[in-house]
């Protein structure tokens, strides 16, 4: 997929999220998507059903008030999005949280998505997805 198409796909994910269109957002992901969202501390979500349940739960609770991107940057087969979330706390107050997300695009679908607290960590994540690290501690090699 071309760089512009990868960015267009990730932009479409953000539009679907903004519109609370869970079906559309899930349709933009691979069936075995690996999704590591900001609000989940228990680890990654795997597959369409888990992602759909998570997104439906967010919409139902009203925890996420708004998410908006600042920029889209391509690094290999990943698109890094810089943006912010406005999240409603349990006491009703709203916090704005800055984040960087890494979306890996494969065959015209989002194969994985992860949230990071810094651009540095997002870039490390995107770069690591292009490396095959040997379990014996050998030098990483390009895939």
The 8 nearest C-alpha neighbors of each residue, nearest first, counted from 0:
[[1, 4, 107, 5, 2, 106, 105, 3],
 [2, 0, 4, 3, 5, 6, 76, 107],
 [1, 3, 5, 4, 6, 0, 73, 76],
 [4, 2, 6, 5, 1, 7, 0, 8],
 [3, 5, 7, 1, 2, 6, 8, 0],
 [6, 4, 2, 8, 7, 3, 1, 9],
 [5, 7, 9, 3, 8, 4, 10, 2],
 [8, 6, 4, 10, 5, 9, 3, 11],
 [7, 9, 11, 5, 6, 10, 4, 12],
 [8, 10, 12, 6, 11, 7, 5, 13],
 [9, 11, 7, 13, 12, 8, 6, 14],
 [10, 12, 14, 8, 9, 13, 15, 7],
 [13, 11, 9, 15, 10, 24, 14, 16],
 [12, 14, 16, 10, 11, 15, 17, 9],
 [15, 13, 11, 17, 16, 12, 18, 10],
 [14, 16, 20, 18, 12, 24, 13, 17],
 [17, 15, 19, 13, 14, 18, 20, 12],
 [16, 18, 14, 15, 19, 13, 66, 65],
 [17, 19, 15, 20, 16, 14, 21, 13],
 [20, 18, 16, 17, 21, 15, 58, 54],
 [21, 19, 15, 18, 23, 22, 16, 24],
 [20, 22, 24, 23, 19, 25, 54, 51],
 [23, 21, 25, 24, 20, 26, 51, 15],
 [24, 22, 26, 20, 25, 21, 15, 27],
 [23, 25, 21, 15, 27, 26, 12, 22],
 [24, 26, 22, 27, 28, 23, 21, 47],
 [27, 25, 23, 24, 28, 22, 29, 47],
 [28, 26, 24, 25, 108, 109, 23, 12],
 [29, 27, 109, 108, 25, 26, 110, 32],
 [28, 30, 32, 110, 31, 108, 109, 27],
 [29, 31, 46, 47, 32, 28, 110, 26],
 [32, 30, 46, 29, 45, 33, 47, 110],
 [33, 31, 110, 46, 29, 111, 30, 45],
 [32, 34, 111, 45, 44, 43, 110, 112],
 [33, 35, 112, 44, 43, 111, 36, 113],
 [36, 34, 43, 113, 112, 44, 114, 42],
 [37, 35, 38, 114, 39, 113, 34, 43],
 [36, 38, 114, 39, 35, 115, 113, 40],
 [37, 39, 36, 40, 35, 114, 63, 41],
 [40, 38, 41, 36, 37, 42, 35, 43],
 [39, 41, 42, 38, 37, 43, 36, 35],
 [42, 40, 39, 43, 44, 35, 38, 36],
 [43, 41, 40, 39, 35, 44, 36, 34],
 [42, 44, 35, 34, 33, 45, 41, 36],
 [43, 45, 34, 49, 33, 35, 50, 46],
 [46, 44, 33, 32, 49, 31, 43, 34],
 [47, 45, 31, 32, 30, 48, 49, 50],
 [46, 48, 50, 49, 30, 51, 25, 32],
 [47, 49, 51, 50, 46, 52, 45, 53],
 [50, 48, 52, 51, 47, 44, 46, 45],
 [51, 49, 53, 47, 48, 52, 54, 44],
 [50, 52, 48, 54, 53, 49, 47, 55],
 [53, 51, 55, 49, 50, 54, 56, 48],
 [52, 54, 50, 56, 55, 51, 49, 57],
 [55, 53, 57, 51, 56, 52, 50, 58],
 [54, 56, 52, 58, 57, 53, 51, 59],
 [55, 57, 59, 53, 54, 58, 52, 60],
 [58, 56, 54, 60, 55, 59, 62, 61],
 [57, 59, 55, 56, 61, 60, 54, 19],
 [60, 58, 56, 57, 61, 55, 62, 54],
 [61, 59, 62, 57, 58, 56, 63, 55],
 [60, 62, 58, 63, 59, 57, 64, 87],
 [63, 61, 87, 60, 86, 57, 64, 88],
 [64, 62, 86, 61, 65, 87, 85, 57],
 [65, 63, 85, 86, 62, 87, 61, 66],
 [66, 64, 85, 63, 84, 67, 17, 86],
 [67, 65, 84, 83, 85, 17, 68, 64],
 [66, 68, 83, 82, 84, 65, 69, 13],
 [69, 67, 82, 70, 81, 80, 83, 66],
 [68, 70, 82, 81, 67, 80, 71, 83],
 [69, 71, 81, 80, 68, 72, 82, 79],
 [72, 70, 80, 79, 78, 81, 73, 6],
 [71, 73, 79, 78, 80, 70, 74, 6],
 [74, 72, 78, 77, 79, 75, 71, 2],
 [73, 75, 77, 78, 76, 72, 125, 79],
 [76, 74, 77, 73, 129, 125, 126, 78],
 [77, 75, 103, 104, 74, 78, 73, 105],
 [78, 76, 103, 74, 102, 75, 73, 125],
 [77, 79, 73, 102, 72, 101, 74, 80],
 [80, 78, 101, 72, 100, 71, 73, 102],
 [81, 79, 71, 100, 99, 70, 82, 78],
 [82, 80, 99, 70, 69, 68, 98, 79],
 [83, 81, 68, 69, 98, 67, 97, 99],
 [82, 84, 97, 96, 67, 98, 66, 68],
 [85, 83, 66, 96, 95, 65, 86, 97],
 [84, 86, 95, 65, 64, 94, 66, 96],
 [85, 87, 63, 94, 64, 93, 62, 84],
 [86, 88, 93, 62, 92, 91, 63, 64],
 [89, 87, 91, 90, 92, 93, 86, 62],
 [88, 90, 91, 87, 92, 62, 93, 86],
 [91, 89, 88, 92, 87, 93, 94, 62],
 [92, 90, 88, 89, 87, 93, 62, 86],
 [93, 91, 88, 90, 87, 94, 89, 86],
 [92, 94, 87, 86, 88, 85, 91, 95],
 [95, 93, 86, 85, 96, 87, 92, 88],
 [94, 96, 85, 84, 86, 83, 97, 93],
 [95, 97, 84, 83, 94, 85, 98, 86],
 [96, 98, 83, 82, 84, 95, 116, 99],
 [99, 97, 116, 82, 83, 115, 81, 96],
 [98, 100, 81, 115, 80, 118, 114, 121],
 [101, 99, 114, 80, 113, 79, 115, 102],
 [100, 102, 79, 113, 112, 78, 121, 77],
 [101, 103, 112, 78, 77, 111, 104, 79],
 [104, 102, 77, 111, 110, 109, 76, 112],
 [103, 105, 109, 108, 110, 76, 77, 102],
 [106, 104, 108, 107, 110, 109, 103, 76],
 [105, 107, 108, 104, 0, 109, 110, 29],
 [106, 108, 105, 104, 0, 109, 5, 8],
 [109, 107, 28, 29, 105, 27, 104, 106],
 [108, 110, 28, 104, 111, 103, 29, 27],
 [111, 109, 32, 29, 104, 103, 105, 108],
 [112, 110, 33, 103, 32, 34, 109, 102],
 [111, 113, 102, 34, 101, 35, 103, 33],
 [112, 114, 35, 101, 100, 36, 34, 115],
 [113, 115, 100, 37, 36, 99, 35, 101],
 [116, 114, 99, 117, 121, 98, 100, 120],
 [115, 117, 98, 99, 114, 97, 118, 120],
 [118, 116, 119, 120, 115, 99, 121, 98],
 [119, 117, 121, 120, 99, 122, 116, 115],
 [118, 120, 122, 117, 121, 123, 116, 124],
 [121, 119, 123, 117, 122, 118, 124, 115],
 [120, 122, 118, 124, 119, 123, 115, 101],
 [123, 121, 125, 119, 124, 120, 126, 118],
 [124, 122, 120, 126, 121, 125, 127, 119],
 [123, 125, 121, 127, 122, 126, 120, 128],
 [126, 124, 122, 128, 127, 123, 77, 121],
 [125, 127, 123, 128, 124, 129, 122, 130],
 [128, 126, 124, 130, 129, 125, 123, 131],
 [127, 129, 126, 125, 130, 124, 131, 103],
 [130, 128, 127, 126, 142, 141, 131, 125],
 [129, 131, 141, 127, 128, 140, 139, 132],
 [130, 132, 140, 139, 142, 141, 133, 129],
 [133, 131, 139, 130, 134, 140, 138, 137],
 [132, 134, 135, 137, 136, 139, 131, 138],
 [135, 133, 136, 132, 137, 131, 139, 138],
 [136, 134, 133, 137, 132, 138, 139, 131],
 [135, 137, 134, 133, 138, 132, 139, 131],
 [138, 136, 133, 135, 139, 132, 134, 140],
 [137, 139, 140, 136, 132, 133, 131, 135],
 [140, 138, 132, 131, 130, 133, 137, 141],
 [141, 139, 131, 130, 138, 142, 132, 133],
 [140, 142, 130, 131, 129, 139, 132, 128],
 [141, 130, 131, 129, 140, 128, 139, 132]]
